[in-house]
Amino acid sequence: MSDDAPYRRILLKLSGEALMGRQEYGLESDMVARIAGEIRAVHAQGIEIGLVIGGGNIYRGVGGASQGIERASADFMGMLATVINAIALQNALESAGAPTRVLSAISMREVCEPYIRRRAIRHMEKGRIVICAAGTGNPYFTTDTAAALRAAELGCEALLKATQVDGVYSSDPLADEGAERFEALSYHEVLARDLKVMDAAAISLARENKIPILVFSIHNSGALDDVVHHRGRFTVINEKGDVGGE
């Protein structure tokens, strides 16, 4: 690991929408390749990386439930969408030269490995990027909650959430020009103000396990490397609510 890298092991949470690029649905190959290249560059520094990917670019469980599909069934459909995204990103990462394994919380042995905590840790120790697919494997839980859970299980030192904007705002900055941007927040502030960066279960899990959350824009080239080294624009969420807090 490079001497100036503050983390030994991180969990990166990617939304499915991050993989759409300029499209309105599905996967944009150029965007997937660019994200894979950024992950590969950080991994090459000796930092162990786990990933959790959403499936909203293909199917969103909550949206399906609102259209009359039974909620548990809709959530399982969303989990399968995350597996599609995980396999696509695995292919891009391995094309970039980064050994990668997909571990799914829903068993599908012909496609990928089952998620087993000790196996995932061993893969990372051997220098492989681990993509945790299918959320938690249970309905009614978001992939944000899955990310916080996997970060805790795998002993990650930080949870990096890649979003459409460069941090946490008081409201959607794409819709509200007056939205306030925060450099740092405490877990309590995020919950008390009902900020929508992650759901309450994810924030609570991170808080209980003292895992800082760093929120940044996936659309800024080189942003992942910057955030890992505490450069560039991002919002940090931790116990103290300051940039250097633990």
CORBEL-V488573 format. One record per helix or strand. SS is the DSSP state (~ for helix, > for strand). FROM is the first residue (numbers start at 1). TO is the last residue. If there is no record, write none. Layout:
SS|FROM|TO ; SS|FROM|TO
This chain:
>|9|14 ; ~|16|19 ; ~|29|43 ; >|48|53 ; ~|61|66 ; ~|71|95 ; >|100|104 ; >|113|114 ; ~|117|125 ; >|129|133 ; ~|143|153 ; >|158|163 ; >|168|169 ; >|181|182 ; >|184|186 ; ~|187|192 ; ~|200|208 ; >|212|217 ; ~|223|228 ; >|235|238
